[in-house]
Amino acid sequence: MINKDLNSVKNEPLVSIIVPVFNKENYLRECLDSIINQDYQNFELIVVNDGSTDGSKIICEEYAAKTDKIILVHKENGGVSSARNIGLQKAKGEWITFVDGDDYISKNYLNVVLDKEDSDFLIVDINRVKDEKVKRKLHFENEKLDLSSFLQKFKVYPNYAELGSKFMKRSIIEHRKLSFYSNLSYGEDTLFNLKYLQHCRYIALSNRSIYFYRDVQGSLSKQTLSYQNIKPYYTLIKKELNNFSADFYSNNIKFPFYQLIKALYNDKTLPPKVKERELETIMVDDFNLMLNFYKNSKVKFLLLISKRLGNTALFSKYIIGKIK
């Protein structure tokens, strides 16, 4: 049993690590071991078991019995956002970081918080793990940037769309009353990052710590998402991007728009008539983005003619007919 006082180490800020868990028994031990065995030990580990139906609950309880660093919460299944929100309510650390139950972190991961008090957002490298092979996914140089410089240098995708590999100040989260959209099943991490980022002054990047993202076949991020999942996310990310500059919006809306159109095309549950109506609405709301999306000159010409005539039905019927 570890009985070390979490606040006993001078000049070392307490870090709250939030781990949402739902049916992660195959990887959970590796995840928790990587946290418990950190070089930097001034942390609390908040594990939220989101109604797991496999052996995850037993593993969580086993580890909670080993160390008083773990705060274990059992709840009915409500999704990863609800689990993270409970973690935020429990957190007492100066810094907050999130680790998914099937991911793990380098032994020096938490060291990044040392001497970073004057930064509000910390971002570290990400490695991708697939079939037990590790490859670099995102790499940063060690630097500190003010918000304006950071926004100019880095796009949301792929640099900070994910929640893992980020450290945030609890004071900002609490003062701004930030939380995750619990009704979303896609993109809630990106939206939270953007909500948080707009309240930051300085962002520090480091390649000394590494977050290991496990690419698990069948996970939500790998599934073909329905249009009904992407549509509310797209509406919300437009809103969040609009809180920044016009240039930042135009540079970062393109990929979410691509996701929206791709989902509309690939969603086989939607009847052609519904797809036509949705495409017509998108044409009205985001005409310039759509014009940029279609590279074929004939399709662009048809789109421009449809816009000029004020009749989008012809274009949508043509496009939907091509993708049935």
C-alpha positions as CSV (number, residue, x, y, z in Angstrom):
1,M,0.0,0.0,0.0
2,I,1.4,3.4,-1.0
3,N,0.7,6.0,1.7
4,K,2.6,8.9,0.3
5,D,1.0,12.3,1.0
6,L,0.0,13.7,-2.4
7,N,0.9,17.2,-1.4
8,S,4.1,16.4,0.4
9,V,6.5,17.1,-2.5
10,K,7.6,20.7,-2.5
11,N,7.2,22.7,-5.8
12,E,5.6,19.7,-7.6
13,P,2.1,20.5,-8.7
14,L,-0.6,17.8,-8.1
15,V,-1.8,16.2,-11.4
16,S,-5.2,14.7,-11.7
17,I,-5.3,11.8,-14.2
18,I,-8.8,10.9,-15.4
19,V,-9.3,7.4,-16.9
20,P,-12.7,6.6,-18.2
21,V,-13.2,2.8,-18.5
22,F,-15.8,0.8,-20.5
23,N,-15.0,-2.8,-21.3
24,K,-11.2,-2.4,-21.6
25,E,-10.1,-5.6,-19.7
26,N,-7.6,-6.5,-22.5
27,Y,-5.6,-3.4,-22.1
28,L,-6.5,-1.8,-18.7
29,R,-3.7,-3.3,-16.7
30,E,-1.1,-1.9,-19.0
31,C,-2.8,1.5,-18.9
32,L,-3.0,1.6,-15.1
33,D,0.6,0.2,-14.6
34,S,2.0,2.9,-16.9
35,I,0.3,5.5,-14.6
36,I,1.1,4.0,-11.2
37,N,4.8,3.5,-12.2
38,Q,5.4,7.1,-13.2
39,D,8.7,8.8,-12.3
40,Y,6.7,11.8,-11.1
41,Q,4.6,10.6,-8.2
42,N,2.6,13.7,-7.1
43,F,-0.7,12.6,-8.8
44,E,-4.2,11.4,-8.1
45,L,-5.7,8.8,-10.5
46,I,-9.4,9.1,-11.0
47,V,-10.8,5.9,-12.6
48,V,-14.4,6.1,-13.7
49,N,-15.9,2.7,-14.5
50,D,-18.7,3.5,-16.9
51,G,-20.8,0.4,-16.3
52,S,-18.4,-2.1,-17.8
53,T,-19.8,-5.6,-18.4
54,D,-16.5,-7.4,-18.8
55,G,-13.7,-7.9,-16.3
56,S,-12.8,-4.2,-16.1
57,K,-14.7,-3.6,-12.9
58,I,-12.7,-6.3,-11.1
59,I,-9.4,-4.9,-12.5
60,C,-10.3,-1.4,-11.3
61,E,-11.0,-2.6,-7.8
62,E,-7.8,-4.7,-7.7
63,Y,-5.7,-1.6,-8.5
64,A,-7.7,0.6,-6.1
65,A,-6.8,-1.8,-3.3
66,K,-3.1,-1.5,-4.1
67,T,-2.7,2.3,-3.8
68,D,-4.5,5.1,-2.2
69,K,-3.7,7.3,-5.2
70,I,-6.7,5.8,-7.0
71,I,-10.1,7.4,-6.6
72,L,-12.5,4.8,-8.1
73,V,-16.0,5.6,-9.2
74,H,-18.5,3.1,-10.5
75,K,-21.5,4.4,-12.5
76,E,-24.1,3.2,-14.9
77,N,-23.1,3.3,-18.5
78,G,-23.6,6.8,-19.9
79,G,-20.8,7.2,-22.4
80,V,-17.2,8.4,-22.3
81,S,-18.2,12.1,-21.9
82,S,-20.3,11.5,-18.8
83,A,-17.4,9.5,-17.3
84,R,-15.0,12.3,-18.0
85,N,-17.3,14.9,-16.6
86,I,-17.5,12.9,-13.3
87,G,-13.7,12.8,-13.3
88,L,-13.6,16.6,-13.7
89,Q,-15.9,17.0,-10.7
90,K,-13.6,14.8,-8.5
91,A,-10.3,16.3,-9.6
92,K,-8.3,18.3,-7.1
93,G,-5.0,18.7,-9.1
94,E,-3.5,21.9,-10.5
95,W,-3.2,20.1,-13.8
96,I,-5.7,17.7,-15.4
97,T,-4.8,15.1,-18.0
98,F,-6.9,12.3,-19.6
99,V,-5.8,8.8,-20.5
100,D,-8.1,6.3,-22.2
101,G,-8.4,2.8,-20.7
102,D,-6.8,1.1,-23.8
103,D,-3.9,3.6,-24.1
104,Y,-0.8,4.0,-22.0
105,I,1.9,6.6,-21.2
106,S,5.7,6.9,-21.1
107,K,7.4,6.6,-17.7
108,N,8.3,10.3,-17.7
109,Y,4.9,11.4,-19.0
110,L,4.0,13.6,-16.0
111,N,7.4,15.3,-15.8
112,V,6.2,17.8,-18.4
113,V,4.3,19.8,-15.7
114,L,7.6,20.8,-14.0
115,D,8.5,24.4,-14.7
116,K,5.4,24.9,-16.8
117,E,3.4,27.0,-14.4
118,D,3.3,30.0,-16.8
119,S,1.7,27.9,-19.5
120,D,-2.0,27.0,-19.7
121,F,-2.0,24.1,-22.1
122,L,0.6,21.4,-22.5
123,I,0.8,19.1,-25.5
124,V,3.2,16.2,-25.9
125,D,4.1,13.6,-28.6
126,I,1.7,10.8,-29.6
127,N,2.8,7.3,-30.7
128,R,0.4,5.0,-32.4
129,V,0.2,1.4,-31.4
130,K,-1.3,-1.1,-33.8
131,D,-0.8,-4.9,-33.7
132,E,1.8,-4.2,-31.0
133,K,3.9,-2.2,-33.4
134,V,4.7,1.4,-32.3
135,K,5.0,4.3,-34.8
136,R,5.2,8.0,-34.3
137,K,1.9,9.7,-34.9
138,L,2.5,13.3,-33.8
139,H,5.8,14.9,-33.0
140,F,6.4,18.4,-31.6
141,E,9.5,20.5,-31.0
142,N,10.1,21.8,-27.4
143,E,8.7,25.3,-27.5
144,K,6.3,27.7,-25.9
145,L,4.0,29.9,-28.0
146,D,1.4,32.5,-27.2
147,L,-2.1,31.7,-28.3
148,S,-2.0,33.7,-31.6
149,S,1.3,32.1,-32.7
150,F,0.0,28.6,-31.8
151,L,-3.2,29.0,-33.8
152,Q,-1.2,30.2,-36.8
153,K,1.3,27.4,-36.6
154,F,-0.9,24.4,-35.8
155,K,-4.2,23.2,-37.3
156,V,-6.7,21.4,-35.1
157,Y,-6.5,18.3,-37.2
158,P,-4.3,16.4,-36.6
159,N,-2.4,18.4,-34.0
160,Y,-4.8,18.7,-31.1
161,A,-8.1,17.1,-32.1
162,E,-7.6,14.2,-29.6
163,L,-7.8,14.5,-25.8
164,G,-4.9,12.2,-25.0
165,S,-1.5,13.9,-24.7
166,K,-2.9,17.1,-23.3
167,F,-2.5,18.8,-19.9
168,M,-5.0,21.5,-18.8
169,K,-5.3,23.8,-15.8
170,R,-8.1,22.9,-13.5
171,S,-8.6,26.6,-12.6
172,I,-9.5,27.4,-16.1
173,I,-11.9,24.5,-16.5
174,E,-13.7,25.4,-13.3
175,H,-13.7,29.1,-13.8
176,R,-15.1,28.8,-17.3
177,K,-17.4,25.9,-16.2
178,L,-16.2,23.7,-19.1
179,S,-17.5,20.2,-19.6
180,F,-18.0,17.6,-22.3
181,Y,-21.1,17.3,-24.5
182,S,-22.5,14.2,-23.0
183,N,-25.1,13.7,-25.8
184,L,-22.4,13.4,-28.5
185,S,-20.9,10.0,-29.6
186,Y,-18.2,11.6,-31.8
187,G,-15.9,14.6,-31.7
188,E,-16.6,15.5,-28.0
189,D,-12.8,15.6,-27.3
190,T,-12.1,18.0,-30.1
191,L,-14.9,20.3,-29.0
192,F,-13.6,20.3,-25.4
193,N,-10.1,21.2,-26.5
194,L,-11.4,24.1,-28.5
195,K,-13.6,25.4,-25.7
196,Y,-10.5,25.2,-23.4
197,L,-8.0,26.7,-25.9
198,Q,-9.8,30.0,-26.3
199,H,-9.1,30.8,-22.6
200,C,-5.3,30.1,-22.9
201,R,-2.5,32.6,-23.0
202,Y,0.5,30.3,-23.6
203,I,0.8,26.8,-24.9
204,A,3.9,24.6,-24.3
205,L,4.8,21.7,-26.5
206,S,7.2,18.9,-25.6
207,N,8.7,15.8,-27.2
208,R,10.1,14.5,-23.9
209,S,6.9,12.8,-22.9
210,I,4.9,10.4,-25.0
211,Y,1.3,9.3,-25.1
212,F,0.7,5.9,-26.6
213,Y,-2.5,5.7,-28.5
214,R,-3.7,2.2,-29.2
215,D,-5.4,1.7,-32.6
216,V,-8.0,-0.9,-31.6
217,Q,-10.0,-2.5,-34.4
218,G,-13.7,-1.9,-33.9
219,S,-13.3,1.2,-31.7
220,L,-15.7,4.1,-32.3
221,S,-13.0,6.1,-34.1
222,K,-12.5,3.3,-36.6
223,Q,-16.1,2.7,-37.3
224,T,-17.9,4.3,-40.3
225,L,-19.9,6.9,-38.5
226,S,-23.5,7.7,-39.4
227,Y,-24.5,11.1,-40.7
228,Q,-26.7,11.5,-37.7
229,N,-23.6,11.3,-35.5
230,I,-21.5,13.6,-37.6
231,K,-24.1,16.3,-38.2
232,P,-24.5,17.6,-34.6
233,Y,-20.7,17.5,-34.2
234,Y,-20.3,19.6,-37.3
235,T,-22.8,22.1,-36.1
236,L,-21.0,22.5,-32.8
237,I,-17.5,22.7,-34.2
238,K,-18.6,25.5,-36.5
239,K,-19.8,27.3,-33.4
240,E,-16.5,26.7,-31.5
241,L,-14.3,27.7,-34.5
242,N,-16.2,30.9,-34.8
243,N,-15.0,31.9,-31.4
244,F,-11.6,32.4,-33.0
245,S,-10.4,34.5,-36.0
246,A,-11.9,34.2,-39.5
247,D,-8.6,32.8,-40.8
248,F,-8.5,30.2,-38.1
249,Y,-12.1,29.2,-38.9
250,S,-11.4,28.9,-42.7
251,N,-8.2,26.9,-42.1
252,N,-9.8,24.4,-39.7
253,I,-13.4,23.9,-41.0
254,K,-12.3,22.0,-44.1
255,F,-11.6,18.7,-42.5
256,P,-14.9,18.6,-40.5
257,F,-16.7,19.5,-43.6
258,Y,-15.0,16.6,-45.5
259,Q,-16.2,14.3,-42.6
260,L,-19.7,15.6,-43.0
261,I,-19.9,15.0,-46.7
262,K,-18.2,11.6,-46.5
263,A,-20.7,10.5,-43.8
264,L,-23.6,11.7,-45.9
265,Y,-22.3,9.8,-48.9
266,N,-21.5,6.6,-47.0
267,D,-24.5,6.4,-44.7
268,K,-26.6,3.6,-46.3
269,T,-29.4,4.0,-43.7
270,L,-30.5,7.3,-45.3
271,P,-32.9,7.2,-48.3
272,P,-31.8,9.1,-51.4
273,K,-34.6,11.7,-50.9
274,V,-33.2,12.5,-47.4
275,K,-29.7,12.7,-48.7
276,E,-30.9,15.1,-51.4
277,R,-32.5,17.4,-48.8
278,E,-29.5,17.3,-46.5
279,L,-27.2,18.1,-49.4
280,E,-29.4,21.0,-50.5
281,T,-29.2,22.4,-46.9
282,I,-25.5,22.1,-46.9
283,M,-25.3,23.9,-50.2
284,V,-27.2,26.8,-48.8
285,D,-25.2,27.0,-45.5
286,D,-21.7,26.2,-46.7
287,F,-21.6,26.9,-50.5
288,N,-18.0,28.1,-50.6
289,L,-16.8,25.0,-48.7
290,M,-18.8,22.8,-51.0
291,L,-17.3,24.6,-54.1
292,N,-13.8,23.8,-52.7
293,F,-14.8,20.2,-51.9
294,Y,-15.7,19.2,-55.4
295,K,-12.6,19.2,-57.6
296,N,-14.2,17.9,-60.8
297,S,-14.7,20.9,-63.1
298,K,-18.0,19.6,-64.5
299,V,-19.4,19.1,-61.0
300,K,-18.2,22.6,-60.0
301,F,-19.9,24.1,-63.1
302,L,-23.2,22.3,-62.2
303,L,-22.9,23.6,-58.6
304,L,-22.4,27.2,-59.7
305,I,-25.2,27.0,-62.2
306,S,-27.5,25.6,-59.5
307,K,-26.6,28.4,-57.2
308,R,-27.2,31.1,-59.8
309,L,-30.6,29.6,-60.7
310,G,-31.5,29.3,-57.1
311,N,-32.4,25.6,-57.7
312,T,-30.2,23.2,-55.8
313,A,-32.4,20.2,-56.5
314,L,-30.7,19.5,-59.9
315,F,-27.3,19.4,-58.4
316,S,-28.3,17.2,-55.4
317,K,-30.1,14.7,-57.6
318,Y,-27.0,14.4,-59.8
319,I,-24.6,13.9,-56.9
320,I,-26.9,11.5,-55.0
321,G,-27.4,9.6,-58.2
322,K,-23.7,9.2,-58.5
323,I,-23.2,7.9,-55.0
324,K,-26.2,5.5,-54.6
